[in-house]
Amino acid sequence: MSKSAKVRQLVFYSGHVQGVGFRYATREVALGFAVNGYVRNLPDGRVELVAEGSAAEVDAFLQAVRAQLEERIARVDRHDQAATGEFPGFTIRG
């Protein structure tokens, strides 16, 4: 896939998303998709997720995360960003 074909989504999840295995579940979901990026807890109680890949893969991945963890999620804020190709895989940060 060419770099120009990649998209990047910055997503913030609010709700009961920390201390419940959200990051680990998200990483497991990511293994089923051709996406790179990370997920991490933020000091304000939200979870931040960055995902890069084809538009179809990123959308499918984010839909799967929402479907699996919807009972924990009160709000989702998605933002388009330029893909950088900086991530070798999908990881949990801090």
Secondary structure, 3 states (H helix, E strand, C coil): CCHHHEEEEEEEEEECCCCCCHHHHHHHHHCCCCCEEEEEECCCCCEEEEEEEEHHHHHHHHHHHHHHHCCCEEEEEEEEECCCCCCCCEEEEC
